[in-house]
Amino acid sequence: MKLSLGPVLYYWTREALLEFYAGIADSGVDIVYLGEVVCSRRHNLRQDDWLGLARDLSASGKQVVLSSQALIESESDLKALRRIAANGDFTVEANEMGAVRLLSGRVPFVAGPHLNVYNNETLAWFAELGATRFVLPLELSCDTLRELQAARPAGMQTEVFAYGRMPLAFSARCFTARHHNLPKDDCQFRCLDDADGLALRTRDKDEFLTLNGIQTQSALVYDLSESLEELRGLEVDVVRLSPQSKNMLPIIESFRERCAGRPGAPLDGLRVAPPCNGYWYGAPGMEYRT
Amino acid sequence: MPSTVLTLCKPKTLRARARFKPLMPIPELVCPAGNLPSLKTAVDNGADWVYMGLKDETNARNFAGLNFDAKSASEGLRYAHAAGAKMLLAINTFPQGNAAPRWQRAIDEAASLGIDAVILADAGLMRYAAQRHPQLRLHLSVQTSATNYEAINFYHEHFGISRAVLPRVLSLAQVADVIKNTPVPIEVFGFGSLCVMVEGRCALSSYVTGESPNTRGVCSPAKAVRWEKHGDTLDARLNGILIDRFAAGENAGYPTLCKGRFDVEDETYYAIEEPSSLNAMALLPELAKIGVAAIKIEGRQRSPAYVAAVTRIWREAIDSYAKNPERFSIQPDWASGLARVAEGQQHTLGAYHRKWK
């Protein structure tokens, strides 16, 4: 199984992003997904910067994939999307159907986690459209994955989101701006304050969700590090780790070891929050089973 | 383009609004039918289309006591057709793994009953319907999350969709831009409970309860709700998660998980969305001018009384606009009638209005 690093879902400073990816260049991940998936207003790295980073990481031996924005609303969003789709050098991860239209029949692409590939028939259609890898939607279980794998078209790789706070929802509204009583159009980029998102707690102080601009994430960290043998048994090709601001390199190292069948370092103390894995077992996503 | 022809062709004796002939395309009115009484009420009050679901997980209002079996669907269809209205079957959840055949049977049933169109969300099902039942009209469900014309045109090229329902995320100008760039007639939400998240892209409910709109056709399902009284306060929990806490005298609404009060940096507020309804009636002239083909009313889970009130008021508003577009104004009794049935008794223009974002 290969290890991939998903796109950075938070808004970090330019320096923080460049430093993070400098570390990734020497890390044990095989595939790196790059680009801004959440919010078109975030611009600390521009498209050319992402492409430069893609070339650097590629030169370091990483397979680079450019991830497209998950919610496309405006002509300027479409313009940026067309540039990514036509980049000519790197594979693109399509995160909504507009991107699929621009890629299908032209180049092979990755069907991202937000495309709702829930069943065998839809997976077969994506294979015909030119997808060579798909990312299992987060809320699906190992039982559903087993059925998809049994019917998987030839040449289709399977990737599973296996570590990180889960992107659970997208909205037109920016919840970070709302929290700061700012209009979305003049958000003052307050999401820069929250390197791992803004904690939303219940009124009895349970850590419940994480606000990340227009995206809502789980507070808990999805963690399939104890299920990697099962993933291998299901012939999963790629295991995705979603970036957090700290400890990412030791987390990658631990997964690397575990993928090689060795006991990796414990992840307690490395995660930004306690783990969950309910979705994998067909249970509420927030649950954790050992 | 919106269908003026359909409006003009309705038998005059059957439908009050056919007494005049609109000179410009007027949006059709699409109303919810959770059961047969609601369907009849919607038709009686002037719906152009009614939409319904089957009694199972193939639709996004899979609630106990709601929806249709083959017999009631058949009766509903006769009733709608006799009055010149059309019927839509929503098959708008996503079959998982090997499960598609159950959803395919629902499509077969729609075709054999002669239902006017099916509302589909899953691409595999669209392909099945387009191949097996080429005469069956397909509408792209809001659950497909198609928010831009590239996405809508892609479904059109592949499956020949006849209409697309837009997610409740676009501003009015963005809706107009979509309409300008697609041959597919566009339907938008006009009234009802408001999803603040992009439809078809929200797993919050399964994160807490194991069941979501995509997988089981439910959000914040009633079986996971628990009410706890502690002295004067009332706690509303969803699978143990405290969604809201109501003081004595506060109106305790249903704990839809994105509409509760939560703490963010020690401030307690509706961090995601207030319990409010969408009401876009003030935008009706603009929606018509930009060429919206149909306006959809949410609420298959609501009572026949809700369906009656909302359908009647929107019918009157659309007819009034069609008669005299320049002088359209919201009548006080429409506003008060809609306010009475709105969730949380307050309403919003939602994403149509940029400030909401």
Interface residues (C-beta under 8 A of the other chain):
Chain A: A70 L71 I72 E73 S74 E75 D77 L78 L81 E96 M97 G98 A99 V100 R101 L102 S104 H114 N116 Y118 N119 N120 E121 T122 L123 A124 W125 F126 P137 L138 E139 L140 D143 T144 L145 R146 E147 L148 A151 M166 L168 A169 F170 S171 A172 R173 C174 F175 R178 H179 P183 K184 D185 L198 A199 L200 R201 T202 R203 D204 K205 D206 F208 L209 L211 T216 S218 G278 Y279 G282 A283 P284 G285 M286
Chain B: F94 P95 Q96 G97 N98 A99 A100 A121 D122 A123 G124 L125 R127 Y128 T144 S145 A146 T147 N148 Y149 E150 A151 N153 F154 Y155 E157 R168 V169 L170 S171 Q174 D177 V196 M197 V198 G200 R201 C202 A203 L204 S206 Y207 V208 T209 G210 S212 N214 T215 N239 I241 L242 I243 D244 R245 C258 R261 F262 D263 V264 E265 E267 T268 A271 I272 E273 A351 R354 K355 W356 K357
